Amino acid sequence: MTATTKPLHIGLVSLHTSPGDEPGSGEVGGMNVVVRHQAEALADRGHHVDIVTRRSSPTQPDSVSLVPGVCLRFLSAGPAEPVPKGEHDAFIAPFRDELAQLGAFDVLHSHHWFSGAAALPVARERGIPHVQSFHSIAADADTPLSEGERPESVGRMAGEQLLARESDAVVVVSQAEADTVRERLGGEPARVWIVPPGVDGSVFRPAAAGARRAAAPYVVAAARVQPLKGLDLAIEAIAGIGQEARPTLVIAGDASSEAGDYVQELRRLANARGIGDRVTFIGPQSRADLAFLFRGAAAVLVPSHSETYGLVALEGSASGVPVVAAAAGGLREAVVDGETGVVLESRDPHVWAAEIERILTDPVYAAGLAAAGRDHAEHLSWERSAIGLEEVYHRVLGRP
């Protein structure tokens, strides 16, 4: 399907992390997946998309074509090497200067506040609209989001407020994120647009009928390995399941650059609970390998302290697997409680253990959640996400 209106030249700005990198490694997470897939879906609809990111290796070229219509551009700002996410404030100004040298765009759409701080002045200088997506928002000290998050700089909080109030539109992925933008950042409600992410149902799909399951059941938690993702709760929950029903917990993802020795902390926790042999760290996975892992799992666990949406939960549902998720942010929308999975208000490991054990021991219940989850995911495509972005772009451009 192609766009029915004039094609746009869209600049998607992702300063601190490249959507061309493999999700699950370092700082590469759900934001990268969303940017990459939305760019490709927009190109399928006839638009030209440049994804602009910081050069993190001297071997990276100035640009590379990802798919027809999508060009990944690398700008020199700071050292040409990986840098911890929290240090990217220093690269905003040089990145802005490089971005200003690129060709004409119809609209600039920034992802994360680093990108917006660099791109908003460029958009204003050129007289083109600026659209902002945050993907994560700094937590105030007195909000539940502060649990599991590192303290944020005053600069980030002020920057996010400025971007929410000054951008022509703010695109969010859930009602929960929309509420945060309006209430915490002061974004004008009329300029906040909800565009849910999608899922590739041909990659994340249920196991074939009659396919052999793993000899021993396992559950998966796929996330960057950092305190925010609540992986300690997943370990405690598995420890709370009786030995006869206890599954293996497979943790897929790389340690965040700012996580310190968190992986070792989790290993020590598993050993202390007597389940060191039931917790496996397998590192970052390709999209195809992660989908294969999900298909064979008994459940996908998402115990995060905070999620703007929870793309992993949607991918688990698309794979025909029940999802057990924390009632955090957009996870309440990614998972339909009692239908496509279970959304738990409690972070008591015993509560989590009981829900996981029910899925493991009640095949009829588990099959019902799995079937409803797949049906829910099939209604959320990347094309639908791209159509939502088109509407936002045309509105800020003043086009019908």
Backbone torsions as a table, in degrees:
resi	resn	phi	psi	omega
1	MET	NA	139.8	179.8
2	THR	-118.4	160.6	179.4
3	ALA	-64.3	144.3	-178.6
4	THR	-94.0	-3.3	178.6
5	THR	-116.5	176.9	-177.6
6	LYS	-56.2	130.2	178.7
7	PRO	-60.3	148.2	-178.7
8	LEU	-109.8	153.3	168.4
9	HIS	-102.5	109.6	-170.7
10	ILE	-110.1	131.3	174.0
11	GLY	-104.8	114.4	175.5
12	LEU	-100.0	117.4	-172.2
13	VAL	-103.6	123.9	-179.8
14	SER	-136.8	83.6	-169.7
15	LEU	-63.1	-51.6	-165.4
16	HIS	-88.8	-9.0	-177.8
17	THR	-152.8	140.8	-175.2
18	SER	-93.0	123.7	175.1
19	PRO	-64.5	-6.6	175.3
20	GLY	-83.7	-11.0	-179.6
21	ASP	-84.1	161.9	-177.2
22	GLU	-76.0	124.9	177.7
23	PRO	-58.5	147.0	177.6
24	GLY	100.7	-16.0	-179.6
25	SER	-101.0	136.3	177.6
26	GLY	53.2	-122.4	-179.0
27	GLU	-94.1	8.8	-174.9
28	VAL	-84.3	113.4	-176.7
29	GLY	-139.0	-146.2	-174.7
30	GLY	-60.5	-33.8	179.2
31	MET	-59.2	-43.0	179.8
32	ASN	-61.8	-40.9	178.9
33	VAL	-62.6	-45.6	-178.6
34	VAL	-62.7	-49.0	-177.6
35	VAL	-61.5	-46.1	-177.6
36	ARG	-62.8	-47.9	-176.1
37	HIS	-71.7	-37.4	177.0
38	GLN	-65.5	-38.5	177.6
39	ALA	-61.3	-46.0	-179.2
40	GLU	-65.7	-38.4	179.4
41	ALA	-68.6	-37.1	176.0
42	LEU	-65.0	-39.6	177.2
43	ALA	-64.8	-38.2	177.1
44	ASP	-60.9	-25.9	-179.3
45	ARG	-93.5	12.5	171.1
46	GLY	99.9	-0.4	-178.6
47	HIS	-89.0	159.6	173.1
48	HIS	-104.8	128.8	-174.4
49	VAL	-124.0	127.2	169.2
50	ASP	-106.8	123.2	170.8
51	ILE	-96.3	123.6	-173.8
52	VAL	-113.3	124.7	-177.6
53	THR	-139.1	173.6	-179.4
54	ARG	-86.0	139.9	176.4
55	ARG	-69.1	122.0	-179.1
56	SER	-116.8	10.1	176.9
57	SER	-154.5	140.3	179.8
58	PRO	-67.3	-15.3	-179.5
59	THR	-87.2	-7.5	179.6
60	GLN	-71.7	133.3	179.2
61	PRO	-74.9	176.1	176.0
62	ASP	-65.8	-34.7	-179.5
63	SER	-157.1	157.1	176.5
64	VAL	-148.8	141.8	177.8
65	SER	-84.1	124.1	177.8
66	LEU	-84.1	-49.3	174.0
67	VAL	-148.2	165.3	176.4
68	PRO	-53.6	125.2	178.9
69	GLY	94.0	-6.9	179.9
70	VAL	-125.7	118.0	-179.7
71	CYS	-115.6	129.1	176.7
72	LEU	-97.4	120.1	-176.9
73	ARG	-111.9	137.2	179.4
74	PHE	-110.4	125.8	179.1
75	LEU	-109.7	139.9	178.6
76	SER	-81.6	116.8	177.7
77	ALA	-153.7	105.7	-173.8
78	GLY	83.4	-174.2	-176.8
79	PRO	-66.7	145.8	179.2
80	ALA	-82.6	66.0	-179.5
81	GLU	-158.6	160.3	177.5
82	PRO	-62.3	139.1	-179.4
83	VAL	-133.0	138.9	178.0
84	PRO	-52.7	143.2	-175.1
85	LYS	-52.7	-42.6	-175.2
86	GLY	-66.2	-11.4	-178.2
87	GLU	-96.1	4.2	-174.9
88	HIS	-78.4	-9.3	175.4
89	ASP	-53.4	-37.3	-175.4
90	ALA	-68.6	-15.4	-175.5
91	PHE	-99.8	-1.5	-175.9
92	ILE	-61.2	-49.5	-176.2
93	ALA	-64.4	-50.1	178.5
94	PRO	-64.5	-32.9	177.0
95	PHE	-65.9	-40.8	178.3
96	ARG	-59.3	-42.9	-179.4
97	ASP	-63.7	-39.9	179.1
98	GLU	-69.9	-40.2	179.6
99	LEU	-61.3	-36.8	-178.6
100	ALA	-65.3	-17.2	-179.0
101	GLN	-87.8	-10.7	-178.4
102	LEU	-74.1	165.1	-178.3
103	GLY	-66.1	-178.0	-173.8
104	ALA	-70.0	141.9	173.0
105	PHE	-124.1	153.2	171.4
106	ASP	-81.2	-32.4	-178.2
107	VAL	-154.3	144.5	172.0
108	LEU	-110.3	128.6	-178.6
109	HIS	-121.6	110.0	-175.4
110	SER	-93.7	142.4	178.4
111	HIS	-119.5	117.4	-174.3
112	HIS	81.9	157.3	-172.9
113	TRP	-69.9	-30.7	176.0
114	PHE	-53.9	-48.7	-177.1
115	SER	-63.5	-43.4	-179.1
116	GLY	-64.3	-39.1	179.7
117	ALA	-62.5	-31.8	177.7
118	ALA	-81.1	-38.9	-169.8
119	ALA	-87.8	-30.5	-177.5
120	LEU	-57.8	-47.1	177.8
121	PRO	-62.2	-34.6	178.3
122	VAL	-65.9	-43.9	178.7
123	ALA	-62.0	-42.4	-179.9
124	ARG	-65.0	-39.9	179.9
125	GLU	-64.3	-34.3	-178.0
126	ARG	-90.2	-11.0	-179.1
127	GLY	73.5	32.6	178.0
128	ILE	-117.5	159.3	-178.7
129	PRO	-68.3	150.4	173.0
130	HIS	-120.7	126.0	178.5
131	VAL	-113.0	137.4	-177.1
132	GLN	-119.3	134.2	166.8
133	SER	-122.7	136.7	-175.1
134	PHE	-96.6	-43.1	-177.9
135	HIS	71.5	-35.4	168.0
136	SER	-151.0	147.9	-176.1
137	ILE	-127.1	136.0	-178.2
138	ALA	-57.1	138.6	-177.9
139	ALA	-91.7	134.7	169.7
140	ASP	-69.6	155.0	-177.6
141	ALA	-62.2	-26.4	-175.2
142	ASP	-100.5	19.2	178.8
143	THR	-111.1	154.8	178.0
144	PRO	-58.8	-25.7	-177.9
145	LEU	-65.8	-16.6	-178.0
146	SER	-70.1	-22.2	179.6
147	GLU	-69.7	123.8	179.3
148	GLY	87.9	-6.7	179.3
149	GLU	-105.6	146.2	173.8
150	ARG	-74.7	153.0	177.4
151	PRO	-59.4	140.8	-179.4
152	GLU	-102.0	153.5	179.2
153	SER	-72.5	154.3	175.4
154	VAL	-60.3	-33.5	179.9
155	GLY	-59.7	-39.7	-179.5
156	ARG	-67.3	-47.1	-178.1
157	MET	-59.7	-44.7	179.4
158	ALA	-66.3	-38.8	180.0
159	GLY	-64.6	-40.9	179.5
160	GLU	-67.2	-38.4	176.7
161	GLN	-62.8	-43.8	179.2
162	LEU	-60.6	-46.0	-178.0
163	LEU	-65.9	-38.7	179.3
164	ALA	-64.7	-33.1	-175.3
165	ARG	-90.9	-27.1	-173.4
166	GLU	-102.9	-21.0	-179.8
167	SER	-69.5	153.5	-179.6
168	ASP	-70.3	-26.8	176.0
169	ALA	-156.2	150.2	172.3
170	VAL	-118.8	121.9	179.0
171	VAL	-99.8	124.6	179.2
172	VAL	-120.5	165.0	-174.8
173	VAL	-103.1	-6.8	-177.3
174	SER	-155.1	163.7	175.7
175	GLN	-64.5	-35.5	179.0
176	ALA	-60.5	-43.2	179.0
177	GLU	-69.4	-37.2	177.5
178	ALA	-59.9	-42.8	178.6
179	ASP	-62.2	-39.9	179.7
180	THR	-64.9	-42.8	179.8
181	VAL	-62.8	-41.9	-178.1
182	ARG	-73.2	-45.9	-170.6
183	GLU	-84.3	-39.4	-177.0
184	ARG	-90.6	-36.3	-174.8
185	LEU	-101.2	-11.5	177.8
186	GLY	79.5	23.1	177.3
187	GLY	-67.7	139.6	179.9
188	GLU	-69.4	125.7	-175.2
189	PRO	-52.5	-37.9	-176.3
190	ALA	-67.8	-16.3	-177.6
191	ARG	-106.8	9.1	177.9
192	VAL	-104.2	120.0	-175.3
193	TRP	-116.9	132.2	176.8
194	ILE	-94.2	117.6	175.3
195	VAL	-127.5	97.0	-178.1
196	PRO	-63.3	151.8	174.3
197	PRO	-72.2	174.5	177.9
198	GLY	-118.7	-170.2	176.5
199	VAL	-148.7	141.7	177.8
200	ASP	-85.4	99.6	-176.1
201	GLY	-70.7	-10.7	176.2
202	SER	-84.5	-22.5	176.2
203	VAL	-93.0	-53.2	176.7
204	PHE	-89.6	97.4	-174.6
205	ARG	-139.5	157.4	179.4
206	PRO	-66.7	158.7	174.4
207	ALA	-63.4	148.5	179.1
208	ALA	-62.2	148.2	178.1
209	ALA	-55.9	130.9	178.6
210	GLY	83.5	-0.4	-179.6
211	ALA	-65.1	143.2	-179.0
212	ARG	-74.1	133.3	177.4
213	ARG	-84.8	165.2	176.3
214	ALA	-60.8	143.9	-177.9
215	ALA	-58.7	-39.9	177.3
216	ALA	-114.0	131.0	-177.1
217	PRO	-66.0	147.4	175.7
218	TYR	-140.6	155.8	173.8
219	VAL	-121.0	156.7	-173.6
220	VAL	-122.5	137.7	165.9
221	ALA	-122.1	115.2	-177.4
222	ALA	-112.4	115.3	-176.0
223	ALA	-171.4	161.4	166.7
224	ARG	-62.5	138.7	-175.4
225	VAL	-84.7	95.9	-179.2
226	GLN	-153.5	157.0	-175.5
227	PRO	-54.8	-34.1	-178.0
228	LEU	-56.3	-29.0	-174.8
229	LYS	-83.3	-5.3	172.0
230	GLY	65.4	30.4	-176.7
231	LEU	-67.8	-21.3	174.5
232	ASP	-62.2	-35.6	177.4
233	LEU	-65.4	-39.8	178.3
234	ALA	-60.6	-42.0	179.4
235	ILE	-65.5	-45.5	178.8
236	GLU	-61.1	-37.9	-180.0
237	ALA	-65.5	-43.9	179.8
238	ILE	-63.4	-38.2	178.4
239	ALA	-63.8	-25.9	-178.7
240	GLY	-83.3	-3.3	178.5
241	ILE	-91.6	136.4	-179.8
242	GLY	-56.3	150.7	-174.5
243	GLN	-57.4	-36.0	-176.9
244	GLU	-65.7	-33.5	-178.2
245	ALA	-102.7	-8.8	-170.8
246	ARG	-63.0	125.3	177.0
247	PRO	-90.1	170.9	168.8
248	THR	-82.7	139.7	174.7
249	LEU	-99.1	118.7	177.6
250	VAL	-103.5	120.0	179.3
251	ILE	-105.1	115.8	-177.2
252	ALA	-109.8	119.3	179.3
253	GLY	151.4	162.1	-178.4
254	ASP	-99.9	157.6	177.2
255	ALA	-72.1	135.1	174.9
256	SER	-63.2	151.1	-179.5
257	SER	-62.8	-20.6	-177.1
258	GLU	-107.8	14.6	-175.1
259	ALA	-87.0	-8.5	-179.7
260	GLY	61.4	-132.1	-179.7
261	ASP	-99.0	35.9	-176.3
262	TYR	-60.5	-35.9	178.2
263	VAL	-60.1	-44.2	179.5
264	GLN	-66.5	-34.8	176.0
265	GLU	-60.8	-42.8	179.8
266	LEU	-66.9	-39.3	177.0
267	ARG	-61.8	-42.6	179.1
268	ARG	-64.3	-38.5	178.1
269	LEU	-62.8	-45.7	179.8
270	ALA	-60.6	-43.1	179.5
271	ASN	-65.5	-39.6	179.9
272	ALA	-64.7	-30.0	179.4
273	ARG	-90.0	2.2	176.4
274	GLY	78.2	20.0	-179.1
275	ILE	-126.2	29.5	179.4
276	GLY	-56.8	-30.4	179.9
277	ASP	-83.3	-3.2	-179.1
278	ARG	-111.0	7.8	178.2
279	VAL	-123.5	120.9	-175.8
280	THR	-122.0	127.5	175.3
281	PHE	-100.9	118.7	-175.3
282	ILE	-112.4	3.3	176.4
283	GLY	75.6	-174.7	-178.9
284	PRO	-67.6	146.4	-178.8
285	GLN	-122.5	147.9	171.9
286	SER	-65.8	165.1	179.7
287	ARG	-60.8	-41.4	-179.2
288	ALA	-65.9	-41.6	-179.0
289	ASP	-69.0	-37.4	178.1
290	LEU	-65.6	-41.4	178.4
291	ALA	-62.0	-41.8	177.5
292	PHE	-62.1	-41.7	179.2
293	LEU	-62.7	-44.0	179.1
294	PHE	-61.2	-44.4	-175.7
295	ARG	-56.8	-33.8	-177.6
296	GLY	-91.3	-2.3	-174.6
297	ALA	-81.7	156.0	173.7
298	ALA	-81.5	-27.2	179.2
299	ALA	-164.7	158.0	172.0
300	VAL	-112.2	128.7	-178.1
301	LEU	-105.5	134.9	177.3
302	VAL	-131.9	83.1	-174.9
303	PRO	-91.8	26.4	-173.8
304	SER	-60.0	148.7	171.8
305	HIS	-74.4	-28.8	-176.5
306	SER	-152.1	134.6	173.2
307	GLU	-147.6	130.5	174.7
308	THR	-68.5	-31.2	175.1
309	TYR	-140.6	-63.6	-177.0
310	GLY	106.7	63.3	-175.6
311	LEU	-60.4	-35.6	179.7
312	VAL	-58.9	-37.1	179.1
313	ALA	-63.3	-41.9	178.8
314	LEU	-66.6	-39.5	178.2
315	GLU	-65.6	-36.4	175.2
316	GLY	-63.5	-43.8	177.9
317	SER	-62.5	-42.4	178.7
318	ALA	-61.7	-27.1	-180.0
319	SER	-82.5	2.3	178.6
320	GLY	73.0	38.8	-176.6
321	VAL	-127.9	135.9	175.6
322	PRO	-62.3	145.3	-179.2
323	VAL	-116.6	133.5	173.3
324	VAL	-114.7	116.4	-171.6
325	ALA	-131.1	153.5	173.2
326	ALA	-75.3	149.7	178.3
327	ALA	-81.0	67.4	-176.1
328	ALA	-122.0	119.7	175.3
329	GLY	53.7	-129.7	-175.1
330	GLY	-72.8	-6.1	177.3
331	LEU	-61.6	-26.3	177.0
332	ARG	-66.3	-20.5	179.7
333	GLU	-100.0	-31.0	178.3
334	ALA	-70.4	-30.5	179.9
335	VAL	-117.6	126.8	176.1
336	VAL	-88.3	105.8	-173.0
337	ASP	-57.8	127.7	179.1
338	GLY	82.3	-6.2	179.4
339	GLU	-117.7	-56.6	-179.7
340	THR	-101.3	-7.1	-179.3
341	GLY	172.6	-160.4	-178.0
342	VAL	-125.3	130.2	176.2
343	VAL	-110.7	119.6	-172.4
344	LEU	-107.3	123.0	174.7
345	GLU	-72.0	-31.5	-176.9
346	SER	-84.3	145.5	171.2
347	ARG	-108.1	20.8	175.6
348	ASP	-73.5	119.8	-178.8
349	PRO	-55.9	-30.7	179.9
350	HIS	-66.9	-36.6	177.2
351	VAL	-65.2	-44.2	178.4
352	TRP	-64.4	-42.1	-180.0
353	ALA	-60.3	-41.5	-178.9
354	ALA	-64.3	-41.7	-179.6
355	GLU	-68.6	-41.4	178.7
356	ILE	-65.1	-41.9	-179.4
357	GLU	-64.9	-35.5	177.4
358	ARG	-62.8	-42.5	178.0
359	ILE	-62.2	-39.6	-178.1
360	LEU	-70.5	-30.7	-172.1
361	THR	-107.5	-6.0	-179.8
362	ASP	-121.9	87.9	-174.5
363	PRO	-62.3	-32.0	179.5
364	VAL	-67.4	-44.8	177.9
365	TYR	-61.1	-47.2	-178.6
366	ALA	-62.8	-41.9	-179.0
367	ALA	-64.8	-36.1	177.9
368	GLY	-64.9	-43.9	177.5
369	LEU	-62.9	-42.5	-177.3
370	ALA	-63.4	-45.1	-178.4
371	ALA	-65.7	-42.7	179.2
372	ALA	-66.9	-35.0	179.0
373	GLY	-64.8	-43.6	178.7
374	ARG	-63.5	-42.1	179.0
375	ASP	-61.9	-40.8	178.4
376	HIS	-63.2	-44.4	-177.0
377	ALA	-67.6	-31.7	-178.0
378	GLU	-65.2	-18.4	178.8
379	HIS	-88.7	-1.1	-176.9
380	LEU	-121.2	88.0	-179.7
381	SER	-100.1	163.5	175.5
382	TRP	-70.6	-28.7	176.1
383	GLU	-63.4	-42.8	178.2
384	ARG	-61.4	-39.1	177.7
385	SER	-63.2	-41.8	179.4
386	ALA	-64.9	-38.0	178.1
387	ILE	-62.7	-38.6	176.6
388	GLY	-63.3	-40.3	177.8
389	LEU	-66.3	-40.5	177.3
390	GLU	-53.7	-45.2	-178.2
391	GLU	-61.4	-42.1	178.7
392	VAL	-62.8	-47.6	-176.9
393	TYR	-61.5	-43.7	-178.7
394	HIS	-67.9	-33.5	177.7
395	ARG	-65.1	-45.8	-177.8
396	VAL	-72.1	-21.2	176.3
397	LEU	-86.9	-5.0	179.8
398	GLY	76.1	23.0	-179.8
399	ARG	-99.2	150.0	178.6
400	PRO	-70.3	NA	NA
